[in-house]
Amino acid sequence: MSTNINNINLRKETKEDYYATELMTMRAFWNLHGPGCNEHLMVNKLRGAEEYLPELSRVAELDGKIVGAIFYSKAKVVDGDREHEVLTFGPLAVEPTCCNSGIGSLLLKETLPLAREAGYKGIVICGEPGYYPKHGFITCDHFDIHHPAFGNSSAFMAYPLNEGFNEIHGLFYEALVFEECEDEEEIREFTGDFPYYNPLKLSCQWLHVEKLGRISEVNKNSYKIKFWERELPAKLKGSFYEEDAEKLPVVGDYVTFLLNDRGESTILSVCERKSFLQRPDQAKTAVMQYMVANADYLFIVTSLNEDYNYNRIARYVSIALQGNTTPVVILTKSDLCSNPGRYMREVEGISDKVRAHAISAVYGIGLDELKDYMTPGTTICLMGSSGAGKSTLINAITGEETMKTSAIREDDDKGRHTTTYRKLIELPDGVTIIDTPGMREVGMANVQEGIDDTFSDIVELESRCRFSNCRHDTEPGCAVKAAIESGELSAERYELYKNLGRENTKNYALKKQISKWAKEYKKYNKRNIWE
């Protein structure tokens, strides 16, 4: 979406604009320099400061919507006992979905002559060093003007307006109101009056030219990035193809990218992940399938009909715990089951870290229990076999027909594939849902920690065996055998633990061998290209 700057109206701000201007400012700076921002509070307080200059400040309006603003105020340069009055501005904000449209340049072009005509000698700012020099700003060390906190830097700049600015030297001080916007509790309370946006702490922040978005869809080598309300087609920068597959973006990843309004944007980097869900693509080859990043909860959706499979649920739980995600088992279609409580107890017995809920999305049974997970900033990933009711559950959660649904086949209670790719959906209340294609088989590889976490009771029993290399077969003093004989541990649960462990060990060894072959093949191709 491109913005036609010829349709932009620059004017003074009115009281009726206040909320819209503050919201636009918050969006413009959100997560750029750290988690959230405080610039919207700064705008609010600046209007009441005696240094504020509304006659020089301007907002940019497009189709009745505030899409940019610049706020001027008086500042001073102190040289011993002499004070020199100068101008400063900040923040200069542009609606992020309209960035790269020249709105910031329009605001400067409009207001710099106004400041000159008002008789001010010059402007001193702290701003983006990659942006303001294009508009004639130069670093303050050229004028012997210094910041009292950090001296001089490429971000500390000045713009001469009239004669006499070269004679101004000393330490720069702006209005005290700029120092009164750092209280985190005040910022949090003020921000509560606006729509919720997730504050993120990332190592990539200080952002300006590059943007921050989230991968919403992956189809082979093409990507889509969720950037505010927009969904942008994107491609990887070339160096990504030198990386291991697990470092490529997946749905749910936060990424930095270069915005291109006329084609595919370019993904520059993948931000650090707090969780990462993966599984073997095929149990026979153990090629890993990297599925979803940054999910807080994994909703393991299974219906209380022929789809219910204790073994498969345990596998999903191991994948969730390995990936640092909380497993929540959603037993759907409870209206078709005479005793859903029995299945809930069975599922919760898989691990003390599992939560379980029996629901009927059609009749609204149990949906209130899921509200505890639906908190702003939370990401929920849904996994399960086809026909388990994932799409129906999403529609019930969102209250609208967000996902298409298909009826199950009557002959075998199995579902048709409704979702064919992973898709990220942002809800208005700040909750993010990631839907995934149905998976009837779930292999194990590279998830030993998740298996141990799932069966932590058995791992604890193993630590109590007399011999550290106990095989839990004929050895004396075996705590596992004793627990099975006493009924503390079921033989079926222990057998499942052994089977998953064997499968994981076998497939992980195969995965490492495949990875080694892939790296050797890549090196071979490089040599041939250059030779």
C-alpha positions as a printed Julia matrix, in Angstrom:
531×3 Matrix{Float64}:
   0.0     0.0    0.0
   1.54    3.32  -1.09
   0.55    6.71   0.26
  -0.16    9.59  -2.1
   1.54   12.56  -0.4
  -0.43   14.94  -2.6
  -3.51   14.0   -0.57
  -1.9    14.83   2.78
  -3.1    17.9    4.65
  -0.67   19.61   7.06
  -2.29   21.69   9.8
  -2.2    22.66  13.47
  -3.38   20.09  15.98
  -6.77   20.57  17.66
  -8.02   19.15  20.97
 -10.15   16.73  18.98
  -6.92   15.28  17.51
  -5.22   14.57  20.84
  -6.09   10.89  21.26
  -5.53   10.06  17.58
  -2.17   11.85  17.58
  -1.02   10.04  20.72
  -2.12    6.67  19.31
  -0.28    7.33  16.04
   2.83    8.37  17.99
   2.69    5.22  20.11
   2.44    3.03  17.01
   5.31    4.93  15.35
   7.76    4.2   18.18
   6.43    0.91  19.54
   9.27   -1.6   20.19
  11.76    0.41  18.11
  14.14    1.37  20.91
  13.05   -1.09  23.6
   9.91   -2.79  24.89
   6.92   -0.56  24.09
   7.67    3.18  24.15
   6.98    6.41  26.07
   6.72    8.95  23.23
   2.89    9.03  23.34
   3.05   10.04  27.03
   5.69   12.61  26.11
   3.31   14.22  23.6
   0.55   14.31  26.18
   2.72   16.06  28.77
   4.44   18.38  26.31
   1.2    20.14  25.44
   0.98   21.45  29.01
   4.6    22.64  29.21
   5.38   26.35  28.92
   8.15   25.55  26.45
   5.74   23.96  23.95
   5.21   25.85  20.68
   1.89   24.85  19.09
   2.23   27.64  16.52
   5.18   25.78  14.94
   3.96   22.22  15.48
   1.94   20.4   12.84
   0.01   17.2   12.23
  -0.34   15.38   8.9
  -3.82   14.18   7.94
  -4.75   11.67   5.24
  -8.39   10.82   4.49
  -9.42   12.17   7.88
  -6.79   10.14   9.77
  -3.72   11.5   11.6
  -0.69    9.89   9.95
   2.15   12.11  11.2
   3.1    14.88  13.61
   6.0    17.1   14.66
   6.14   18.87  18.03
   8.35   21.93  18.62
   9.43   23.38  21.96
  11.94   25.9   23.3
  15.31   24.7   24.6
  18.53   26.36  25.69
  22.3    26.17  25.37
  24.12   27.22  28.54
  27.65   28.63  28.36
  28.74   29.52  31.89
  26.41   32.28  33.04
  25.03   32.87  29.53
  21.88   31.2   28.2
  21.01   31.0   24.52
  17.47   30.16  23.43
  17.22   27.57  20.66
  14.55   25.29  19.26
  14.13   21.57  19.47
  11.5    19.21  18.18
  10.4    15.79  19.18
   8.91   13.5   18.67
   8.63   13.55  14.9
   6.26   10.62  14.32
   4.83    8.9   11.25
   2.14    6.2   11.21
   4.13    2.96  10.62
   1.83    1.67   7.87
   2.57    4.9    5.96
   6.33    4.92   6.49
   8.66    5.52   3.52
   6.0     7.8    2.04
   7.74   11.12   2.63
   5.43   12.31   5.42
   8.32   13.13   7.76
  10.0    15.11   5.01
   6.77   17.02   4.36
   6.5    17.97   8.04
  10.09   19.24   8.09
   9.68   21.11   4.81
   6.58   22.81   6.18
   7.88   23.73   9.63
  11.57   24.64   9.15
  10.65   27.86   7.27
   8.12   28.69  10.01
  10.85   28.35  12.63
  13.18   30.56  10.59
  10.5    33.21  10.13
   9.83   33.16  13.89
  13.41   34.4   14.41
  14.96   31.38  16.15
  18.68   31.02  15.49
  18.78   27.24  15.24
  17.44   23.81  16.14
  19.17   21.18  18.28
  17.84   17.6   18.4
  18.61   14.04  19.38
  17.5    11.94  16.42
  18.22    9.2   13.93
  21.69    9.79  12.39
  20.67    7.99   9.2
  17.73   10.28   8.55
  18.21   13.9    9.59
  21.5    14.63   7.74
  19.5    14.19   4.52
  17.56   17.29   5.58
  20.56   19.46   6.37
  21.27   18.55  10.01
  24.9    18.16  11.07
  26.44   16.89  14.28
  26.69   19.37  17.17
  30.47   18.99  17.52
  30.67   21.36  14.52
  29.14   24.07  16.74
  30.86   23.3   20.04
  27.47   22.34  21.5
  27.47   19.35  23.85
  24.87   17.15  25.49
  25.22   17.15  29.31
  24.67   13.36  29.53
  26.66   11.89  26.61
  28.7    14.76  25.17
  28.56   14.34  21.4
  27.47   11.55  19.1
  26.17   11.03  15.58
  22.61   11.22  16.99
  23.14   14.71  18.48
  22.56   17.21  15.65
  21.8    20.83  14.87
  20.25   22.87  12.07
  21.16   26.58  11.72
  18.17   28.81  10.94
  19.41   32.4   11.17
  22.59   34.42  11.68
  24.19   34.1   15.07
  23.79   30.36  15.57
  27.53   29.81  15.03
  28.16   32.0   18.08
  26.16   29.7   20.38
  28.28   27.23  22.41
  27.83   25.22  25.59
  25.62   22.52  27.09
  22.2    21.74  25.64
  19.1    21.47  27.87
  15.56   20.75  26.72
  12.32   21.11  28.68
  12.11   19.12  31.91
   8.96   17.45  30.62
  11.14   15.15  28.5
  12.71   13.79  31.69
   9.32   13.28  33.34
   8.22   10.43  31.06
  10.39    7.62  32.37
   8.21    6.21  35.16
   7.29    2.68  34.02
   4.12    2.49  36.08
   2.89    5.83  34.72
   3.66    4.72  31.15
   1.83    1.43  31.71
  -1.22    3.16  33.15
  -1.34    5.76  30.37
  -0.89    3.11  27.67
  -3.89    1.22  29.03
  -6.19    3.76  27.36
  -5.02    2.63  23.92
  -5.39   -0.61  21.93
  -3.09   -3.36  23.19
   0.2    -4.0   21.41
   2.72   -6.52  22.71
   5.87   -4.91  24.2
   8.93   -6.89  23.09
  12.46   -6.94  24.44
  14.77   -7.94  21.6
  18.5    -7.74  21.03
  17.94   -6.13  17.59
  16.45   -2.92  18.99
  17.58    0.13  17.89
  15.54    0.09  14.73
  15.06    2.8   12.14
  15.56    1.84   8.49
  14.63   -1.8    9.15
  11.18   -2.69  10.45
   9.99   -5.28  12.96
   7.28   -7.76  11.99
   6.13  -11.32  12.6
   6.03  -14.25  10.2
   2.38  -15.11   9.57
   2.72  -17.64   6.76
   5.4   -19.76   5.07
   4.96  -21.46   1.7
   8.19  -23.1    0.53
  10.52  -20.14  -0.14
   7.91  -17.4    0.12
   6.88  -15.69   3.32
   4.27  -13.32   4.64
   5.03  -10.8    7.39
   2.4    -9.37   9.72
   3.22   -5.67  10.04
   0.53   -3.97  12.07
  -2.72   -4.44  10.1
  -0.87   -5.22   6.9
   0.35   -8.6    5.61
   3.39   -8.23   3.38
   4.91  -10.69   0.89
   8.58  -11.22   1.67
  11.72  -13.08   0.68
  14.94  -13.97   2.51
  18.16  -12.05   2.08
  20.78  -14.13   0.31
  22.92  -15.02   3.33
  20.04  -17.01   4.86
  20.72  -19.81   2.39
  24.08  -20.41   4.08
  22.31  -21.08   7.41
  21.06  -24.35   8.88
  17.35  -24.99   8.26
  16.46  -24.44  11.91
  17.63  -20.83  11.63
  15.23  -20.01   8.8
  12.05  -18.1    9.71
   8.98  -20.09  10.76
   5.45  -18.96  11.57
   5.51  -16.97  14.82
   9.07  -15.68  14.41
   9.74  -11.99  14.94
  11.94  -10.7   12.11
  13.58   -7.49  11.0
  13.0    -6.58   7.36
  13.37   -3.89   4.72
   9.94   -2.68   3.67
   9.1    -2.68  -0.04
   5.67   -1.26  -0.84
   5.91   -2.24  -4.5
   6.96   -5.89  -4.18
   8.51   -8.37  -1.79
  10.06   -7.02   1.38
  13.43   -8.52   2.41
  13.81  -10.43   5.68
  17.12   -9.45   7.3
  17.23  -11.4   10.55
  15.29  -13.7   12.85
  15.01  -12.4   16.42
  15.76  -14.67  19.35
  13.04  -17.23  20.08
  11.51  -17.93  23.49
  10.02  -21.23  22.26
  10.44  -23.43  19.19
   8.28  -26.4   18.17
   9.74  -29.06  15.88
   9.2   -32.7   14.86
  10.55  -35.19  12.3
   8.92  -34.54   8.94
   8.79  -38.28   8.41
   9.63  -40.86  11.03
  11.6   -42.91   8.49
  13.91  -40.13   7.36
  13.93  -38.01  10.56
  14.28  -34.84   8.48
  13.24  -32.19  10.97
  10.21  -30.03  10.38
  10.54  -26.69  12.14
   7.0   -25.62  12.79
   6.23  -22.69  15.1
   8.18  -20.16  17.19
   7.27  -18.02  20.21
   4.12  -19.9   21.24
   3.22  -19.6   24.93
   0.74  -22.48  24.85
   0.37  -25.51  22.62
  -3.32  -26.42  22.42
  -3.29  -30.16  21.63
  -6.72  -30.55  20.09
  -8.24  -34.04  19.94
 -11.89  -35.01  19.68
 -13.61  -37.45  22.0
 -14.41  -39.94  19.24
 -12.22  -42.35  17.29
  -9.62  -39.59  16.96
  -8.66  -39.86  20.65
  -5.19  -41.41  20.99
  -3.3   -41.37  24.3
   0.01  -42.23  22.65
  -0.24  -39.38  20.15
  -1.17  -36.87  22.87
   1.92  -37.92  24.87
   4.05  -37.26  21.79
   2.59  -33.77  21.39
   3.24  -33.09  25.08
   6.91  -34.06  24.64
   7.21  -31.75  21.62
   5.69  -28.87  23.63
   7.93  -29.33  26.66
  11.03  -29.76  24.5
  10.12  -26.5   22.76
   9.62  -24.56  26.02
   5.85  -24.28  25.5
   3.08  -25.15  27.98
   0.97  -28.12  26.76
  -2.81  -27.75  27.08
  -4.95  -30.68  25.9
  -8.33  -29.6   24.48
 -10.75  -32.54  24.3
 -13.36  -31.38  21.8
 -16.85  -32.65  21.01
 -17.5   -33.46  24.67
 -21.23  -33.43  23.88
 -20.69  -36.69  21.97
 -18.97  -38.42  24.91
 -20.77  -39.98  27.9
 -17.78  -39.72  30.29
 -15.33  -36.94  29.31
 -14.0   -36.81  32.88
 -12.33  -40.2   32.46
 -10.37  -38.95  29.47
  -9.39  -35.76  31.26
  -7.93  -37.73  34.17
  -6.08  -39.99  31.78
  -4.6   -37.06  29.85
  -3.57  -35.16  32.98
  -1.76  -38.33  34.09
   0.67  -37.98  31.16
   2.6   -35.28  32.99
   2.14  -32.95  35.93
   2.79  -30.11  33.47
  -0.26  -30.9   31.32
  -3.53  -28.98  31.62
  -6.71  -30.52  30.16
 -10.16  -29.19  29.25
 -13.2   -30.99  27.8
 -15.26  -28.66  25.59
 -17.96  -28.51  22.96
 -17.41  -25.55  20.63
 -20.81  -26.13  19.02
 -22.72  -25.86  22.32
 -20.3   -23.52  24.12
 -19.49  -26.1   26.82
 -16.19  -25.46  28.65
 -15.18  -22.45  26.54
 -15.14  -20.18  29.61
 -12.28  -22.28  30.99
 -10.11  -21.19  28.06
 -10.41  -17.48  28.93
  -7.49  -17.83  31.37
  -5.22  -18.4   28.37
  -6.66  -15.56  26.3
  -4.58  -12.74  27.77
  -3.16   -9.84  25.72
   0.26  -10.63  24.29
  -0.25  -14.4   24.46
   0.4   -16.68  21.47
  -1.51  -19.97  21.27
  -0.58  -22.66  18.75
  -3.17  -25.32  17.83
  -2.1   -28.81  16.77
  -4.03  -32.02  16.25
  -5.26  -34.39  13.59
  -7.69  -33.4   10.85
 -11.29  -33.2   12.01
 -10.34  -32.74  15.66
 -12.12  -29.39  15.69
  -9.26  -26.86  15.55
 -10.98  -24.57  13.05
 -14.3   -24.83  14.89
 -12.51  -23.98  18.14
 -10.87  -20.91  16.58
 -14.24  -19.72  15.29
 -15.75  -20.19  18.76
 -12.88  -18.27  20.36
 -13.0   -15.38  17.89
 -16.8   -15.3   17.72
 -16.78  -15.23  13.92
 -16.12  -17.45  10.9
 -12.35  -16.95  11.0
 -11.5   -20.42   9.66
 -13.27  -22.72   7.22
 -14.53  -25.98   8.73
 -15.26  -29.4    7.3
 -17.47  -32.17   8.65
 -15.86  -35.46   9.69
 -16.41  -38.59   7.63
 -19.12  -40.73   9.13
 -17.5   -44.06   8.22
 -14.3   -43.63  10.3
 -14.74  -40.44  12.36
 -11.69  -38.94  10.58
 -11.6   -35.4    9.32
 -10.79  -33.78   6.06
  -7.78  -31.44   5.86
  -9.29  -27.96   6.35
  -6.05  -26.11   7.18
  -3.29  -26.85   4.64
  -0.57  -24.53   5.99
   0.36  -22.79   9.22
  -1.37  -19.48   9.65
  -0.99  -16.73  12.25
  -4.13  -14.84  13.23
  -4.09  -11.71  15.43
  -7.25  -11.07  17.45
  -8.38   -7.54  18.41
  -7.78   -8.22  22.13
  -4.03   -8.81  21.62
  -4.17  -12.62  21.53
  -2.43  -14.41  18.65
  -3.59  -17.8   17.33
  -1.44  -20.05  15.13
  -3.37  -22.77  13.33
  -1.54  -25.77  11.83
  -2.42  -28.54   9.35
  -3.73  -31.79  10.81
  -1.09  -34.36  11.81
  -2.22  -37.94  12.4
   1.34  -39.23  13.0
   3.85  -37.5   15.27
   7.42  -38.78  15.17
  10.11  -38.27  17.8
  13.6   -36.87  17.18
  15.76  -34.41  19.12
  13.19  -34.19  21.92
  14.83  -36.22  24.69
  14.51  -33.33  27.14
  10.82  -33.08  26.31
  10.35  -36.83  26.83
  12.17  -36.66  30.17
  10.06  -33.68  31.16
   6.85  -35.46  30.18
   7.81  -38.6   32.1
   9.59  -36.87  34.94
   8.13  -39.37  37.42
   9.91  -42.24  35.65
  13.16  -40.25  35.38
  12.98  -39.67  39.13
  12.41  -43.39  39.76
  15.41  -44.25  37.57
  17.6   -42.02  39.75
  16.66  -44.18  42.77
  17.79  -47.49  41.22
  20.67  -49.23  43.0
  22.84  -49.23  39.87
  23.31  -46.13  37.71
  23.3   -48.27  34.53
  20.2   -50.2   35.54
  18.25  -51.54  32.55
  15.14  -52.08  34.68
  15.06  -55.74  33.7
  16.57  -58.31  36.12
  18.83  -56.05  38.19
  18.27  -56.04  41.98
  17.23  -52.81  43.68
  15.39  -51.48  40.59
  13.06  -48.65  41.64
  11.18  -48.76  38.31
  10.31  -52.48  38.64
   9.27  -51.94  42.25
   6.96  -49.07  41.25
   5.3   -51.19  38.55
   4.8   -54.08  40.95
   3.28  -51.81  43.62
   0.97  -50.13  41.12
   2.63  -46.71  41.54
   3.62  -46.83  37.85
   1.61  -48.54  35.13
   3.43  -50.93  32.83
   1.75  -49.26  29.83
   3.1   -45.83  30.78
   6.62  -47.19  31.22
   6.42  -49.02  27.89
   5.36  -45.79  26.15
   8.31  -43.96  27.75
  10.74  -46.62  26.46
   9.25  -46.66  22.97
   9.4   -42.87  22.59
  12.98  -42.82  23.89
  14.09  -45.53  21.45
  12.38  -43.77  18.55
  13.93  -40.43  19.5
  17.46  -41.9   19.77
  17.19  -43.71  16.44
  15.7   -40.77  14.53
  18.03  -38.18  16.07
  21.07  -40.22  15.01
  19.62  -40.39  11.49
  18.87  -36.66  11.56
  22.5   -35.85  12.46
  23.75  -38.06   9.63
  21.4   -36.37   7.14
  22.54  -32.96   8.4
  26.16  -34.0    7.93
  25.45  -35.15   4.37
  23.65  -31.89   3.6
  26.59  -29.79   4.83
  29.08  -31.85   2.82
  26.87  -31.5   -0.27
  26.68  -27.72   0.2
  30.5   -27.49   0.52
  30.93  -29.67  -2.56
  28.65  -27.41  -4.62
  30.52  -24.31  -3.45
  33.87  -25.79  -4.51
  32.51  -26.71  -7.93
  31.04  -23.23  -8.44
  34.32  -21.48  -7.7
  36.47  -24.01  -9.57
